[in-house]
Amino acid sequence: MKNNKTKNTALINNLFQSDLKTINKMKRLAIVFFCALAYCSCTNVNGKKIQPEKMVAPPSSPQTAIVEKGGITISTKLPAQLAAYEEVSIFPKVNGYVKNVMVDIGSHVNKGQLLMTLEDPELEQAALGAKASYEKTQSDYAINKENYNRLAEAAQTPGAVSSMDLALSKSKVTSSNDMLSAAYASWQQQETMLQYLVVRAPFQGVITARNANPGALVSNSEKDMPMLELKQESHLRLQVDVPEDIAAELKLGDPVTFNIPALDNKEMHGIISRISDNVNTQFRSERIELDIYNDNSLKSGMYADVIISAKPNEDVFRVPLACVHNTSEGKYVNVLKQNKWEKVNVRTYRQSLDSIELKGNLYPNERVLVNNSVQD
């Protein structure tokens, strides 16, 4: 019995091992079969590889946007410059030598303050001569007038003075009076020229340049440098050239924001004070100016960045930029009308990064199709 059981056990083990080997062989064959199948699916009859088709997601519902009434508010950044409200280069009216200079670069002066004095001996002598000539003419006039008065008194007696002598005396008085007026005018002219030897400030400001020192000969020639330069720094002009399409919508009193890069982009505000009403044909721009009252931190010549916000046009519509189709025949948008997409021709105007102004057969709150959401 024991021998039979042992034989049966050995037989069962042999059968089990044989089945296990068969299963492993079948697994290997299955793997080889599937690999061959995968390879064949990637090649054609000529042995060239064919890329497997990608999975395509089912199309989603088209993306739409709403037509909105009103245009776009666009903020434009433009370069600008601060300039003195008033500035003047001071030249001498007459030739002369610099006698004294009371100011220097950076001096703050008031209107009428003495800046320099000049001297011109020849001009001073001419003024003295004109004064002496006036005094002599005045004396001659007095004598001639006295003679005429006496002759006129004597003429009251018949036959004492001839009428010819009386007329001649009267003529001398008239001539002396004319010469007296001319001499006085000449003297006053020389006195006025003497006043030009004293240089005073025409307005309140700061001296920004000094090119003359005591003893220097100065003249009123245009080739010479100015003796002094004076600028009004308490009141400045912010000058900016605005593109004509934006300038056309600006008016006096509109608010403007600007930054000063030299002062860590300090933000300041002002209103438009002047518009040139003239378009620069070279740059297609129009100059505007703002009055800026200095807080002692600004200087003429400083650079500024001006932010100008153009007011939106209320007569146009606004849609996303991606809604507008550009073709050789024109521009249009797809509008949902009575549950159908209808092409509507439009005219476009200003645009921002994501929106655009347009006009056409549109109404507020209508649905428009966004480009690339579906095929045209």
C-alpha positions, 0 to 999 in steps of 0.5 A, a space after each residue: 500500500 505504501 509503495 502504491 501511494 508513493 507512486 501515485 504522489 510522484 505521478 501527480 507531481 510530474 503532471 503538475 510540473 508538466 502543466 506549469 511548464 505548459 502554462 508558462 510557455 503559453 504566457 510567453 507566446 501570448 506576450 510575443 503575439 501582443 508585441 507583434 500585434 503592436 508593432 504591426 499596428 505602427 507599420 504599414 505594408 512597406 515597413 514604415 512607422 505610422 503614428 497612432 492617432 491621438 484622442 480628440 476631445 469632443 467639441 465643447 459649447 462655443 464661447 460667447 461674450 456680451 455686447 456692452 454699450 460705451 467705449 474704452 477708457 485708455 490711459 496713455 503714458 507720455 513723456 513730458 518736461 517741466 519748464 520755468 513759467 517765465 525765463 529770461 536771458 539778461 543782456 546789457 542794453 548799452 555797452 559798458 564795464 561791469 562794476 558790481 555783481 550782487 547775485 550768483 548762481 542759485 540766488 533767489 531774487 525778487 522783482 525789481 531787485 538790483 542784480 548788477 551795475 555797469 559803468 560807461 564814462 562816455 555815456 555819463 559825459 554825454 548825459 552831462 553834455 545834454 543837460 548843459 545844452 538843455 540849460 543853455 537853451 532854457 536860458 536863451 528861451 527866457 531872454 527871448 521871451 523877456 525881450 518880446 514881453 518888453 517890446 509888446 509893452 512898448 508897442 502900446 505907445 503908437 510909433 514906439 515899436 515897429 510891427 516888424 520888430 515885434 513879429 521878429 521877437 515873437 518868432 525868436 520866442 517860438 523858435 527858442 521854445 522849440 529848441 528848448 523842447 528838443 534839448 529837454 528830450 535829448 537830455 532825458 534820452 541820455 538819462 534813460 540810457 544811464 538807467 540801463 547801467 543798473 540791471 534789476 530783476 524783471 520778476 521773482 525767480 532764481 539765477 541759473 547762470 552768471 557769465 559776467 564778472 566785475 571789470 568785464 566789458 559787455 555789449 549788446 551784441 547777439 553773439 555775446 553770452 547773456 550776463 545772467 539767466 533768470 528763471 521763475 521756479 516757484 511756478 512751472 509749466 509741464 509741457 507734453 506733446 499729445 498724439 492728435 487722436 487723443 488731444 482731440 478729446 481733451 479740453 481745458 480743466 481736464 485732470 492729469 496725473 504725472 510721475 517724476 522719475 528723479 523723485 522716486 516716481 513721485 505722483 502728482 496731479 494737475 489740470 490742463 491750463 493751455 492747449 496750443 490748438 496747433 498740430 505738429 505736422 512732423 510728429 502729429 501731436 499737439 502740445 498741452 501745458 499744465 500749471 504746476 506750483 512748486 513745493 521746492 522739490 521740482 526743478 525746471 528741466 526735470 523729466 516727467 511721465 504723464 498719464 492721460 486717460 481719454 474719456 470713453 465714447 458713449 456712441 460705440 459698443 465694446 466687445 472682447 478683441 477676440 470677437 472681431 474677424 479681420 478679412 480682406 472684405 472687411 471686419 465682422 462679428 458673429 452675433 446670435 440673432 433669433 437662435 442663429 449666428 449671423 455675420 454683422 459687418 462692423 467698423 472698429 475704433 480704439 482698442 485695449 489689450 483685450 477689448 475693442 470699440 466698434 459700430 454696426 447693427 448691434 444692440 446692448 447685451 447681445 451675444 457675440 461669438 469669440 474667435 477660435 471657439 468654433 470654426 467659421 
